[in-house]
Amino acid sequence: MGSAEVIHPFHPLRGQRFVVLKVRRVSGVETLSLRHADLGSFAMPRDWTDWAWPEAQASATNIPLLIDAFGLVALAELIDALAHEQSEVDR
């Protein structure tokens, strides 16, 4: 089936890649059965791996956006206005 890398930011196995044995649904959560050389097989939510759907990967980091596109536009307008005011004061 291939392999999957753990991407969950706080998981101790983050960054490691494991062979995927099977995909199943456990309590409504899509789960991968992975093979670890020393520990044997273990289950992990699909969203905690690079097999996660794109929208899940974005939220897997749990890092909230500090600013979005609208905030960037507002910031640019504020900087422009302040620069314009400063240039009038310097005259």
HTML snippet that shows the backbone in 3Dmol.js (N, CA, C, O; Angstrom):
<script src="https://3Dmol.org/build/3Dmol-min.js"></script>
<div id="view" style="width:600px;height:400px;position:relative"></div>
<script>
const pdb = `
ATOM      1  N   MET A   1       0.811  -1.200   0.000  1.00  0.00           N
ATOM      2  CA  MET A   1       0.000   0.000   0.000  1.00  0.00           C
ATOM      3  C   MET A   1       0.854   1.265   0.000  1.00  0.00           C
ATOM      4  O   MET A   1       0.359   2.354  -0.291  1.00  0.00           O
ATOM      5  N   GLY A   2       2.107   1.121   0.319  1.00  0.00           N
ATOM      6  CA  GLY A   2       2.965   2.289   0.355  1.00  0.00           C
ATOM      7  C   GLY A   2       3.412   2.603   1.764  1.00  0.00           C
ATOM      8  O   GLY A   2       3.409   1.738   2.640  1.00  0.00           O
ATOM      9  N   SER A   3       3.795   3.844   1.974  1.00  0.00           N
ATOM     10  CA  SER A   3       4.250   4.261   3.299  1.00  0.00           C
ATOM     11  C   SER A   3       3.634   5.603   3.643  1.00  0.00           C
ATOM     12  O   SER A   3       3.158   6.336   2.775  1.00  0.00           O
ATOM     13  N   ALA A   4       3.654   5.907   4.937  1.00  0.00           N
ATOM     14  CA  ALA A   4       3.096   7.167   5.421  1.00  0.00           C
ATOM     15  C   ALA A   4       4.071   7.785   6.421  1.00  0.00           C
ATOM     16  O   ALA A   4       4.708   7.085   7.208  1.00  0.00           O
ATOM     17  N   GLU A   5       4.169   9.111   6.372  1.00  0.00           N
ATOM     18  CA  GLU A   5       5.015   9.840   7.312  1.00  0.00           C
ATOM     19  C   GLU A   5       4.131  10.499   8.358  1.00  0.00           C
ATOM     20  O   GLU A   5       3.088  11.065   8.030  1.00  0.00           O
ATOM     21  N   VAL A   6       4.544  10.426   9.607  1.00  0.00           N
ATOM     22  CA  VAL A   6       3.809  11.067  10.701  1.00  0.00           C
ATOM     23  C   VAL A   6       4.065  12.568  10.618  1.00  0.00           C
ATOM     24  O   VAL A   6       5.215  13.006  10.627  1.00  0.00           O
ATOM     25  N   ILE A   7       2.981  13.365  10.535  1.00  0.00           N
ATOM     26  CA  ILE A   7       3.126  14.826  10.424  1.00  0.00           C
ATOM     27  C   ILE A   7       2.547  15.570  11.623  1.00  0.00           C
ATOM     28  O   ILE A   7       2.676  16.791  11.712  1.00  0.00           O
ATOM     29  N   HIS A   8       1.903  14.843  12.554  1.00  0.00           N
ATOM     30  CA  HIS A   8       1.315  15.523  13.720  1.00  0.00           C
ATOM     31  C   HIS A   8       2.431  16.237  14.467  1.00  0.00           C
ATOM     32  O   HIS A   8       3.448  15.622  14.788  1.00  0.00           O
ATOM     33  N   PRO A   9       2.254  17.554  14.755  1.00  0.00           N
ATOM     34  CA  PRO A   9       3.369  18.336  15.291  1.00  0.00           C
ATOM     35  C   PRO A   9       3.881  17.905  16.667  1.00  0.00           C
ATOM     36  O   PRO A   9       5.029  18.197  17.001  1.00  0.00           O
ATOM     37  N   PHE A  10       3.070  17.222  17.474  1.00  0.00           N
ATOM     38  CA  PHE A  10       3.505  16.866  18.820  1.00  0.00           C
ATOM     39  C   PHE A  10       3.698  15.366  19.013  1.00  0.00           C
ATOM     40  O   PHE A  10       3.954  14.914  20.129  1.00  0.00           O
ATOM     41  N   HIS A  11       3.577  14.593  17.938  1.00  0.00           N
ATOM     42  CA  HIS A  11       3.730  13.147  18.067  1.00  0.00           C
ATOM     43  C   HIS A  11       5.217  12.801  18.137  1.00  0.00           C
ATOM     44  O   HIS A  11       6.008  13.351  17.370  1.00  0.00           O
ATOM     45  N   PRO A  12       5.613  11.899  19.042  1.00  0.00           N
ATOM     46  CA  PRO A  12       7.046  11.564  19.172  1.00  0.00           C
ATOM     47  C   PRO A  12       7.642  10.901  17.929  1.00  0.00           C
ATOM     48  O   PRO A  12       8.861  10.895  17.763  1.00  0.00           O
ATOM     49  N   LEU A  13       6.807  10.346  17.061  1.00  0.00           N
ATOM     50  CA  LEU A  13       7.311   9.710  15.842  1.00  0.00           C
ATOM     51  C   LEU A  13       7.242  10.653  14.636  1.00  0.00           C
ATOM     52  O   LEU A  13       7.412  10.212  13.499  1.00  0.00           O
ATOM     53  N   ARG A  14       6.997  11.929  14.869  1.00  0.00           N
ATOM     54  CA  ARG A  14       6.891  12.895  13.775  1.00  0.00           C
ATOM     55  C   ARG A  14       8.141  12.851  12.895  1.00  0.00           C
ATOM     56  O   ARG A  14       9.269  12.793  13.384  1.00  0.00           O
ATOM     57  N   GLY A  15       7.902  12.882  11.579  1.00  0.00           N
ATOM     58  CA  GLY A  15       9.000  12.873  10.623  1.00  0.00           C
ATOM     59  C   GLY A  15       9.458  11.479  10.224  1.00  0.00           C
ATOM     60  O   GLY A  15      10.250  11.329   9.294  1.00  0.00           O
ATOM     61  N   GLN A  16       8.967  10.461  10.917  1.00  0.00           N
ATOM     62  CA  GLN A  16       9.349   9.092  10.574  1.00  0.00           C
ATOM     63  C   GLN A  16       8.327   8.498   9.601  1.00  0.00           C
ATOM     64  O   GLN A  16       7.147   8.848   9.629  1.00  0.00           O
ATOM     65  N   ARG A  17       8.795   7.609   8.754  1.00  0.00           N
ATOM     66  CA  ARG A  17       7.956   6.988   7.724  1.00  0.00           C
ATOM     67  C   ARG A  17       7.804   5.502   8.055  1.00  0.00           C
ATOM     68  O   ARG A  17       8.751   4.827   8.459  1.00  0.00           O
ATOM     69  N   PHE A  18       6.557   5.017   7.864  1.00  0.00           N
ATOM     70  CA  PHE A  18       6.228   3.632   8.178  1.00  0.00           C
ATOM     71  C   PHE A  18       5.452   3.000   7.027  1.00  0.00           C
ATOM     72  O   PHE A  18       4.752   3.689   6.284  1.00  0.00           O
ATOM     73  N   VAL A  19       5.581   1.692   6.888  1.00  0.00           N
ATOM     74  CA  VAL A  19       4.833   0.946   5.888  1.00  0.00           C
ATOM     75  C   VAL A  19       3.366   0.909   6.319  1.00  0.00           C
ATOM     76  O   VAL A  19       3.053   0.647   7.480  1.00  0.00           O
ATOM     77  N   VAL A  20       2.472   1.178   5.360  1.00  0.00           N
ATOM     78  CA  VAL A  20       1.037   1.115   5.632  1.00  0.00           C
ATOM     79  C   VAL A  20       0.573  -0.310   5.356  1.00  0.00           C
ATOM     80  O   VAL A  20       0.739  -0.829   4.253  1.00  0.00           O
ATOM     81  N   LEU A  21      -0.015  -0.936   6.382  1.00  0.00           N
ATOM     82  CA  LEU A  21      -0.509  -2.302   6.245  1.00  0.00           C
ATOM     83  C   LEU A  21      -1.945  -2.329   5.743  1.00  0.00           C
ATOM     84  O   LEU A  21      -2.296  -3.145   4.892  1.00  0.00           O
ATOM     85  N   LYS A  22      -2.775  -1.433   6.274  1.00  0.00           N
ATOM     86  CA  LYS A  22      -4.169  -1.348   5.839  1.00  0.00           C
ATOM     87  C   LYS A  22      -4.786  -0.044   6.315  1.00  0.00           C
ATOM     88  O   LYS A  22      -4.255   0.638   7.192  1.00  0.00           O
ATOM     89  N   VAL A  23      -5.920   0.281   5.714  1.00  0.00           N
ATOM     90  CA  VAL A  23      -6.691   1.461   6.085  1.00  0.00           C
ATOM     91  C   VAL A  23      -8.036   0.956   6.582  1.00  0.00           C
ATOM     92  O   VAL A  23      -8.664   0.117   5.937  1.00  0.00           O
ATOM     93  N   ARG A  24      -8.477   1.462   7.719  1.00  0.00           N
ATOM     94  CA  ARG A  24      -9.772   1.057   8.259  1.00  0.00           C
ATOM     95  C   ARG A  24     -10.419   2.237   8.962  1.00  0.00           C
ATOM     96  O   ARG A  24      -9.790   3.274   9.174  1.00  0.00           O
ATOM     97  N   ARG A  25     -11.680   2.066   9.319  1.00  0.00           N
ATOM     98  CA  ARG A  25     -12.422   3.115  10.017  1.00  0.00           C
ATOM     99  C   ARG A  25     -12.667   2.614  11.444  1.00  0.00           C
ATOM    100  O   ARG A  25     -13.256   1.552  11.648  1.00  0.00           O
ATOM    101  N   VAL A  26     -12.205   3.398  12.431  1.00  0.00           N
ATOM    102  CA  VAL A  26     -12.380   3.056  13.836  1.00  0.00           C
ATOM    103  C   VAL A  26     -13.160   4.194  14.486  1.00  0.00           C
ATOM    104  O   VAL A  26     -12.689   5.330  14.532  1.00  0.00           O
ATOM    105  N   SER A  27     -14.333   3.892  14.977  1.00  0.00           N
ATOM    106  CA  SER A  27     -15.220   4.895  15.605  1.00  0.00           C
ATOM    107  C   SER A  27     -15.422   6.099  14.694  1.00  0.00           C
ATOM    108  O   SER A  27     -15.467   7.238  15.160  1.00  0.00           O
ATOM    109  N   GLY A  28     -15.542   5.845  13.410  1.00  0.00           N
ATOM    110  CA  GLY A  28     -15.793   6.915  12.449  1.00  0.00           C
ATOM    111  C   GLY A  28     -14.563   7.671  11.997  1.00  0.00           C
ATOM    112  O   GLY A  28     -14.670   8.609  11.207  1.00  0.00           O
ATOM    113  N   VAL A  29     -13.393   7.281  12.484  1.00  0.00           N
ATOM    114  CA  VAL A  29     -12.139   7.957  12.118  1.00  0.00           C
ATOM    115  C   VAL A  29     -11.340   7.042  11.203  1.00  0.00           C
ATOM    116  O   VAL A  29     -11.072   5.891  11.548  1.00  0.00           O
ATOM    117  N   GLU A  30     -10.958   7.554  10.033  1.00  0.00           N
ATOM    118  CA  GLU A  30     -10.133   6.767   9.129  1.00  0.00           C
ATOM    119  C   GLU A  30      -8.753   6.589   9.762  1.00  0.00           C
ATOM    120  O   GLU A  30      -8.093   7.560  10.131  1.00  0.00           O
ATOM    121  N   THR A  31      -8.339   5.350   9.878  1.00  0.00           N
ATOM    122  CA  THR A  31      -7.122   5.007  10.611  1.00  0.00           C
ATOM    123  C   THR A  31      -6.215   4.140   9.746  1.00  0.00           C
ATOM    124  O   THR A  31      -6.678   3.264   9.016  1.00  0.00           O
ATOM    125  N   LEU A  32      -4.921   4.400   9.843  1.00  0.00           N
ATOM    126  CA  LEU A  32      -3.930   3.588   9.131  1.00  0.00           C
ATOM    127  C   LEU A  32      -3.299   2.609  10.105  1.00  0.00           C
ATOM    128  O   LEU A  32      -2.971   2.977  11.233  1.00  0.00           O
ATOM    129  N   SER A  33      -3.128   1.374   9.682  1.00  0.00           N
ATOM    130  CA  SER A  33      -2.331   0.423  10.438  1.00  0.00           C
ATOM    131  C   SER A  33      -0.925   0.516   9.875  1.00  0.00           C
ATOM    132  O   SER A  33      -0.701   0.269   8.690  1.00  0.00           O
ATOM    133  N   LEU A  34       0.015   0.871  10.728  1.00  0.00           N
ATOM    134  CA  LEU A  34       1.397   1.099  10.308  1.00  0.00           C
ATOM    135  C   LEU A  34       2.312   0.048  10.919  1.00  0.00           C
ATOM    136  O   LEU A  34       1.994  -0.534  11.956  1.00  0.00           O
ATOM    137  N   ARG A  35       3.440  -0.190  10.280  1.00  0.00           N
ATOM    138  CA  ARG A  35       4.413  -1.192  10.747  1.00  0.00           C
ATOM    139  C   ARG A  35       5.665  -0.492  11.230  1.00  0.00           C
ATOM    140  O   ARG A  35       6.317   0.238  10.483  1.00  0.00           O
ATOM    141  N   HIS A  36       5.992  -0.729  12.505  1.00  0.00           N
ATOM    142  CA  HIS A  36       7.219  -0.203  13.112  1.00  0.00           C
ATOM    143  C   HIS A  36       8.180  -1.373  13.286  1.00  0.00           C
ATOM    144  O   HIS A  36       7.780  -2.439  13.755  1.00  0.00           O
ATOM    145  N   ALA A  37       9.434  -1.185  12.913  1.00  0.00           N
ATOM    146  CA  ALA A  37      10.416  -2.272  12.956  1.00  0.00           C
ATOM    147  C   ALA A  37      10.552  -2.885  14.351  1.00  0.00           C
ATOM    148  O   ALA A  37      10.679  -4.104  14.474  1.00  0.00           O
ATOM    149  N   ASP A  38      10.526  -2.068  15.394  1.00  0.00           N
ATOM    150  CA  ASP A  38      10.720  -2.565  16.761  1.00  0.00           C
ATOM    151  C   ASP A  38       9.408  -2.803  17.501  1.00  0.00           C
ATOM    152  O   ASP A  38       9.297  -3.755  18.275  1.00  0.00           O
ATOM    153  N   LEU A  39       8.422  -1.953  17.272  1.00  0.00           N
ATOM    154  CA  LEU A  39       7.172  -2.016  18.032  1.00  0.00           C
ATOM    155  C   LEU A  39       6.105  -2.903  17.385  1.00  0.00           C
ATOM    156  O   LEU A  39       5.102  -3.216  18.027  1.00  0.00           O
ATOM    157  N   GLY A  40       6.296  -3.305  16.160  1.00  0.00           N
ATOM    158  CA  GLY A  40       5.277  -4.075  15.456  1.00  0.00           C
ATOM    159  C   GLY A  40       4.283  -3.138  14.796  1.00  0.00           C
ATOM    160  O   GLY A  40       4.645  -2.036  14.385  1.00  0.00           O
ATOM    161  N   SER A  41       3.030  -3.568  14.692  1.00  0.00           N
ATOM    162  CA  SER A  41       2.033  -2.722  14.037  1.00  0.00           C
ATOM    163  C   SER A  41       1.319  -1.850  15.064  1.00  0.00           C
ATOM    164  O   SER A  41       1.159  -2.228  16.224  1.00  0.00           O
ATOM    165  N   PHE A  42       0.897  -0.680  14.610  1.00  0.00           N
ATOM    166  CA  PHE A  42       0.144   0.235  15.458  1.00  0.00           C
ATOM    167  C   PHE A  42      -0.779   1.056  14.573  1.00  0.00           C
ATOM    168  O   PHE A  42      -0.556   1.187  13.369  1.00  0.00           O
ATOM    169  N   ALA A  43      -1.809   1.600  15.181  1.00  0.00           N
ATOM    170  CA  ALA A  43      -2.805   2.389  14.447  1.00  0.00           C
ATOM    171  C   ALA A  43      -2.569   3.878  14.675  1.00  0.00           C
ATOM    172  O   ALA A  43      -2.126   4.305  15.741  1.00  0.00           O
ATOM    173  N   MET A  44      -2.879   4.650  13.638  1.00  0.00           N
ATOM    174  CA  MET A  44      -2.742   6.099  13.735  1.00  0.00           C
ATOM    175  C   MET A  44      -3.821   6.739  12.859  1.00  0.00           C
ATOM    176  O   MET A  44      -4.076   6.271  11.749  1.00  0.00           O
ATOM    177  N   PRO A  45      -4.456   7.806  13.352  1.00  0.00           N
ATOM    178  CA  PRO A  45      -5.435   8.499  12.509  1.00  0.00           C
ATOM    179  C   PRO A  45      -4.793   8.968  11.211  1.00  0.00           C
ATOM    180  O   PRO A  45      -3.674   9.481  11.211  1.00  0.00           O
ATOM    181  N   ARG A  46      -5.505   8.790  10.115  1.00  0.00           N
ATOM    182  CA  ARG A  46      -4.999   9.202   8.803  1.00  0.00           C
ATOM    183  C   ARG A  46      -4.588  10.669   8.799  1.00  0.00           C
ATOM    184  O   ARG A  46      -3.600  11.037   8.163  1.00  0.00           O
ATOM    185  N   ASP A  47      -5.353  11.518   9.517  1.00  0.00           N
ATOM    186  CA  ASP A  47      -5.077  12.955   9.543  1.00  0.00           C
ATOM    187  C   ASP A  47      -3.754  13.299  10.208  1.00  0.00           C
ATOM    188  O   ASP A  47      -3.270  14.421  10.060  1.00  0.00           O
ATOM    189  N   TRP A  48      -3.162  12.370  10.932  1.00  0.00           N
ATOM    190  CA  TRP A  48      -1.878  12.613  11.580  1.00  0.00           C
ATOM    191  C   TRP A  48      -0.705  12.240  10.678  1.00  0.00           C
ATOM    192  O   TRP A  48       0.451  12.329  11.091  1.00  0.00           O
ATOM    193  N   THR A  49      -1.003  11.822   9.442  1.00  0.00           N
ATOM    194  CA  THR A  49       0.039  11.399   8.506  1.00  0.00           C
ATOM    195  C   THR A  49      -0.044  12.214   7.220  1.00  0.00           C
ATOM    196  O   THR A  49      -0.962  13.012   7.031  1.00  0.00           O
ATOM    197  N   ASP A  50       0.925  11.998   6.348  1.00  0.00           N
ATOM    198  CA  ASP A  50       0.899  12.687   5.057  1.00  0.00           C
ATOM    199  C   ASP A  50      -0.135  12.092   4.114  1.00  0.00           C
ATOM    200  O   ASP A  50      -0.235  12.519   2.964  1.00  0.00           O
ATOM    201  N   TRP A  51      -0.909  11.108   4.581  1.00  0.00           N
ATOM    202  CA  TRP A  51      -2.046  10.587   3.827  1.00  0.00           C
ATOM    203  C   TRP A  51      -3.299  11.407   4.102  1.00  0.00           C
ATOM    204  O   TRP A  51      -4.348  11.139   3.516  1.00  0.00           O
ATOM    205  N   ALA A  52      -3.213  12.386   4.968  1.00  0.00           N
ATOM    206  CA  ALA A  52      -4.379  13.219   5.303  1.00  0.00           C
ATOM    207  C   ALA A  52      -4.856  13.969   4.070  1.00  0.00           C
ATOM    208  O   ALA A  52      -4.069  14.290   3.179  1.00  0.00           O
ATOM    209  N   TRP A  53      -6.153  14.243   4.029  1.00  0.00           N
ATOM    210  CA  TRP A  53      -6.700  15.075   2.960  1.00  0.00           C
ATOM    211  C   TRP A  53      -6.115  16.467   3.118  1.00  0.00           C
ATOM    212  O   TRP A  53      -5.802  16.859   4.242  1.00  0.00           O
ATOM    213  N   PRO A  54      -5.950  17.236   2.045  1.00  0.00           N
ATOM    214  CA  PRO A  54      -5.284  18.546   2.118  1.00  0.00           C
ATOM    215  C   PRO A  54      -5.830  19.472   3.205  1.00  0.00           C
ATOM    216  O   PRO A  54      -5.047  20.116   3.903  1.00  0.00           O
ATOM    217  N   GLU A  55      -7.151  19.554   3.366  1.00  0.00           N
ATOM    218  CA  GLU A  55      -7.695  20.447   4.394  1.00  0.00           C
ATOM    219  C   GLU A  55      -7.337  19.968   5.795  1.00  0.00           C
ATOM    220  O   GLU A  55      -7.200  20.783   6.707  1.00  0.00           O
ATOM    221  N   ALA A  56      -7.185  18.663   5.978  1.00  0.00           N
ATOM    222  CA  ALA A  56      -6.792  18.133   7.279  1.00  0.00           C
ATOM    223  C   ALA A  56      -5.327  18.419   7.556  1.00  0.00           C
ATOM    224  O   ALA A  56      -4.957  18.684   8.700  1.00  0.00           O
ATOM    225  N   GLN A  57      -4.480  18.370   6.523  1.00  0.00           N
ATOM    226  CA  GLN A  57      -3.062  18.668   6.724  1.00  0.00           C
ATOM    227  C   GLN A  57      -2.870  20.100   7.178  1.00  0.00           C
ATOM    228  O   GLN A  57      -2.007  20.374   8.012  1.00  0.00           O
ATOM    229  N   ALA A  58      -3.648  21.002   6.653  1.00  0.00           N
ATOM    230  CA  ALA A  58      -3.527  22.399   7.050  1.00  0.00           C
ATOM    231  C   ALA A  58      -3.876  22.585   8.515  1.00  0.00           C
ATOM    232  O   ALA A  58      -3.250  23.388   9.207  1.00  0.00           O
ATOM    233  N   SER A  59      -4.868  21.852   8.992  1.00  0.00           N
ATOM    234  CA  SER A  59      -5.266  22.000  10.383  1.00  0.00           C
ATOM    235  C   SER A  59      -4.446  21.116  11.307  1.00  0.00           C
ATOM    236  O   SER A  59      -4.491  21.300  12.523  1.00  0.00           O
ATOM    237  N   ALA A  60      -3.696  20.162  10.767  1.00  0.00           N
ATOM    238  CA  ALA A  60      -2.912  19.264  11.601  1.00  0.00           C
ATOM    239  C   ALA A  60      -1.842  19.994  12.380  1.00  0.00           C
ATOM    240  O   ALA A  60      -1.461  19.556  13.466  1.00  0.00           O
ATOM    241  N   THR A  61      -1.362  21.070  11.860  1.00  0.00           N
ATOM    242  CA  THR A  61      -0.332  21.829  12.552  1.00  0.00           C
ATOM    243  C   THR A  61      -0.887  22.569  13.750  1.00  0.00           C
ATOM    244  O   THR A  61      -0.134  22.916  14.660  1.00  0.00           O
ATOM    245  N   ASN A  62      -2.190  22.820  13.772  1.00  0.00           N
ATOM    246  CA  ASN A  62      -2.848  23.549  14.857  1.00  0.00           C
ATOM    247  C   ASN A  62      -2.239  24.917  15.100  1.00  0.00           C
ATOM    248  O   ASN A  62      -2.367  25.469  16.192  1.00  0.00           O
ATOM    249  N   ILE A  63      -1.592  25.459  14.110  1.00  0.00           N
ATOM    250  CA  ILE A  63      -1.023  26.789  14.231  1.00  0.00           C
ATOM    251  C   ILE A  63      -2.009  27.767  13.615  1.00  0.00           C
ATOM    252  O   ILE A  63      -2.200  27.778  12.399  1.00  0.00           O
ATOM    253  N   PRO A  64      -2.637  28.589  14.449  1.00  0.00           N
ATOM    254  CA  PRO A  64      -3.614  29.523  13.884  1.00  0.00           C
ATOM    255  C   PRO A  64      -2.929  30.572  13.019  1.00  0.00           C
ATOM    256  O   PRO A  64      -1.784  30.953  13.262  1.00  0.00           O
ATOM    257  N   LEU A  65      -3.653  31.027  12.009  1.00  0.00           N
ATOM    258  CA  LEU A  65      -3.119  32.088  11.168  1.00  0.00           C
ATOM    259  C   LEU A  65      -2.999  33.371  11.977  1.00  0.00           C
ATOM    260  O   LEU A  65      -3.914  33.738  12.714  1.00  0.00           O
ATOM    261  N   LEU A  66      -1.897  34.030  11.841  1.00  0.00           N
ATOM    262  CA  LEU A  66      -1.728  35.321  12.499  1.00  0.00           C
ATOM    263  C   LEU A  66      -2.423  36.413  11.702  1.00  0.00           C
ATOM    264  O   LEU A  66      -2.915  37.392  12.265  1.00  0.00           O
ATOM    265  N   ILE A  67      -2.459  36.237  10.393  1.00  0.00           N
ATOM    266  CA  ILE A  67      -3.077  37.220   9.527  1.00  0.00           C
ATOM    267  C   ILE A  67      -3.493  36.522   8.240  1.00  0.00           C
ATOM    268  O   ILE A  67      -2.798  35.624   7.765  1.00  0.00           O
ATOM    269  N   ASP A  68      -4.628  36.933   7.673  1.00  0.00           N
ATOM    270  CA  ASP A  68      -5.067  36.362   6.409  1.00  0.00           C
ATOM    271  C   ASP A  68      -4.888  37.395   5.308  1.00  0.00           C
ATOM    272  O   ASP A  68      -4.315  38.457   5.549  1.00  0.00           O
ATOM    273  N   ALA A  69      -5.369  37.103   4.105  1.00  0.00           N
ATOM    274  CA  ALA A  69      -5.194  38.011   2.966  1.00  0.00           C
ATOM    275  C   ALA A  69      -5.844  39.364   3.221  1.00  0.00           C
ATOM    276  O   ALA A  69      -5.285  40.401   2.862  1.00  0.00           O
ATOM    277  N   PHE A  70      -7.024  39.360   3.841  1.00  0.00           N
ATOM    278  CA  PHE A  70      -7.695  40.628   4.125  1.00  0.00           C
ATOM    279  C   PHE A  70      -6.902  41.447   5.138  1.00  0.00           C
ATOM    280  O   PHE A  70      -6.821  42.670   5.030  1.00  0.00           O
ATOM    281  N   GLY A  71      -6.322  40.771   6.113  1.00  0.00           N
ATOM    282  CA  GLY A  71      -5.493  41.453   7.090  1.00  0.00           C
ATOM    283  C   GLY A  71      -4.245  42.038   6.460  1.00  0.00           C
ATOM    284  O   GLY A  71      -3.808  43.126   6.836  1.00  0.00           O
ATOM    285  N   LEU A  72      -3.663  41.318   5.495  1.00  0.00           N
ATOM    286  CA  LEU A  72      -2.482  41.833   4.792  1.00  0.00           C
ATOM    287  C   LEU A  72      -2.813  43.085   3.992  1.00  0.00           C
ATOM    288  O   LEU A  72      -2.028  44.033   3.956  1.00  0.00           O
ATOM    289  N   VAL A  73      -3.981  43.084   3.349  1.00  0.00           N
ATOM    290  CA  VAL A  73      -4.396  44.271   2.592  1.00  0.00           C
ATOM    291  C   VAL A  73      -4.589  45.452   3.544  1.00  0.00           C
ATOM    292  O   VAL A  73      -4.138  46.561   3.256  1.00  0.00           O
ATOM    293  N   ALA A  74      -5.256  45.218   4.673  1.00  0.00           N
ATOM    294  CA  ALA A  74      -5.471  46.281   5.651  1.00  0.00           C
ATOM    295  C   ALA A  74      -4.137  46.797   6.189  1.00  0.00           C
ATOM    296  O   ALA A  74      -3.965  48.002   6.377  1.00  0.00           O
ATOM    297  N   LEU A  75      -3.198  45.889   6.434  1.00  0.00           N
ATOM    298  CA  LEU A  75      -1.878  46.294   6.921  1.00  0.00           C
ATOM    299  C   LEU A  75      -1.145  47.131   5.879  1.00  0.00           C
ATOM    300  O   LEU A  75      -0.523  48.139   6.216  1.00  0.00           O
ATOM    301  N   ALA A  76      -1.214  46.722   4.626  1.00  0.00           N
ATOM    302  CA  ALA A  76      -0.571  47.483   3.550  1.00  0.00           C
ATOM    303  C   ALA A  76      -1.170  48.877   3.440  1.00  0.00           C
ATOM    304  O   ALA A  76      -0.444  49.852   3.249  1.00  0.00           O
ATOM    305  N   GLU A  77      -2.502  48.978   3.561  1.00  0.00           N
ATOM    306  CA  GLU A  77      -3.153  50.290   3.501  1.00  0.00           C
ATOM    307  C   GLU A  77      -2.731  51.158   4.680  1.00  0.00           C
ATOM    308  O   GLU A  77      -2.509  52.358   4.514  1.00  0.00           O
ATOM    309  N   LEU A  78      -2.618  50.565   5.870  1.00  0.00           N
ATOM    310  CA  LEU A  78      -2.178  51.318   7.048  1.00  0.00           C
ATOM    311  C   LEU A  78      -0.755  51.820   6.874  1.00  0.00           C
ATOM    312  O   LEU A  78      -0.470  52.980   7.171  1.00  0.00           O
ATOM    313  N   ILE A  79       0.136  50.971   6.399  1.00  0.00           N
ATOM    314  CA  ILE A  79       1.530  51.369   6.190  1.00  0.00           C
ATOM    315  C   ILE A  79       1.614  52.474   5.147  1.00  0.00           C
ATOM    316  O   ILE A  79       2.381  53.423   5.307  1.00  0.00           O
ATOM    317  N   ASP A  80       0.835  52.355   4.090  1.00  0.00           N
ATOM    318  CA  ASP A  80       0.807  53.377   3.051  1.00  0.00           C
ATOM    319  C   ASP A  80       0.326  54.711   3.617  1.00  0.00           C
ATOM    320  O   ASP A  80       0.906  55.759   3.333  1.00  0.00           O
ATOM    321  N   ALA A  81      -0.740  54.666   4.422  1.00  0.00           N
ATOM    322  CA  ALA A  81      -1.278  55.889   5.019  1.00  0.00           C
ATOM    323  C   ALA A  81      -0.264  56.525   5.965  1.00  0.00           C
ATOM    324  O   ALA A  81      -0.088  57.743   5.953  1.00  0.00           O
ATOM    325  N   LEU A  82       0.409  55.705   6.792  1.00  0.00           N
ATOM    326  CA  LEU A  82       1.411  56.242   7.712  1.00  0.00           C
ATOM    327  C   LEU A  82       2.595  56.834   6.958  1.00  0.00           C
ATOM    328  O   LEU A  82       3.118  57.877   7.350  1.00  0.00           O
ATOM    329  N   ALA A  83       3.025  56.178   5.879  1.00  0.00           N
ATOM    330  CA  ALA A  83       4.124  56.702   5.084  1.00  0.00           C
ATOM    331  C   ALA A  83       3.731  58.026   4.426  1.00  0.00           C
ATOM    332  O   ALA A  83       4.540  58.949   4.330  1.00  0.00           O
ATOM    333  N   HIS A  84       2.494  58.103   3.982  1.00  0.00           N
ATOM    334  CA  HIS A  84       2.003  59.338   3.357  1.00  0.00           C
ATOM    335  C   HIS A  84       1.968  60.474   4.372  1.00  0.00           C
ATOM    336  O   HIS A  84       2.373  61.596   4.068  1.00  0.00           O
ATOM    337  N   GLU A  85       1.479  60.183   5.590  1.00  0.00           N
ATOM    338  CA  GLU A  85       1.452  61.202   6.649  1.00  0.00           C
ATOM    339  C   GLU A  85       2.852  61.653   7.015  1.00  0.00           C
ATOM    340  O   GLU A  85       3.086  62.844   7.222  1.00  0.00           O
ATOM    341  N   GLN A  86       3.800  60.702   7.097  1.00  0.00           N
ATOM    342  CA  GLN A  86       5.183  61.037   7.457  1.00  0.00           C
ATOM    343  C   GLN A  86       5.816  61.907   6.388  1.00  0.00           C
ATOM    344  O   GLN A  86       6.566  62.829   6.707  1.00  0.00           O
ATOM    345  N   SER A  87       5.526  61.628   5.120  1.00  0.00           N
ATOM    346  CA  SER A  87       6.116  62.427   4.053  1.00  0.00           C
ATOM    347  C   SER A  87       5.574  63.854   4.080  1.00  0.00           C
ATOM    348  O   SER A  87       6.284  64.787   3.704  1.00  0.00           O
ATOM    349  N   GLU A  88       4.323  64.041   4.522  1.00  0.00           N
ATOM    350  CA  GLU A  88       3.771  65.396   4.625  1.00  0.00           C
ATOM    351  C   GLU A  88       4.383  66.142   5.805  1.00  0.00           C
ATOM    352  O   GLU A  88       4.563  67.358   5.740  1.00  0.00           O
ATOM    353  N   VAL A  89       4.706  65.425   6.886  1.00  0.00           N
ATOM    354  CA  VAL A  89       5.335  66.051   8.054  1.00  0.00           C
ATOM    355  C   VAL A  89       6.758  66.475   7.713  1.00  0.00           C
ATOM    356  O   VAL A  89       7.218  67.511   8.192  1.00  0.00           O
ATOM    357  N   ASP A  90       7.456  65.704   6.904  1.00  0.00           N
ATOM    358  CA  ASP A  90       8.839  66.005   6.532  1.00  0.00           C
ATOM    359  C   ASP A  90       8.957  67.203   5.598  1.00  0.00           C
ATOM    360  O   ASP A  90      10.048  67.751   5.444  1.00  0.00           O
ATOM    361  N   ARG A  91       7.869  67.617   4.976  1.00  0.00           N
ATOM    362  CA  ARG A  91       7.943  68.742   4.028  1.00  0.00           C
ATOM    363  C   ARG A  91       8.081  70.044   4.703  1.00  0.00           C
ATOM    364  O   ARG A  91       8.155  71.079   4.040  1.00  0.00           O
TER     365      ARG A  91
END
`;
const viewer = $3Dmol.createViewer("view");
viewer.addModel(pdb, "pdb");
viewer.setStyle({}, {cartoon: {color: "spectrum"}});
viewer.zoomTo();
viewer.render();
</script>
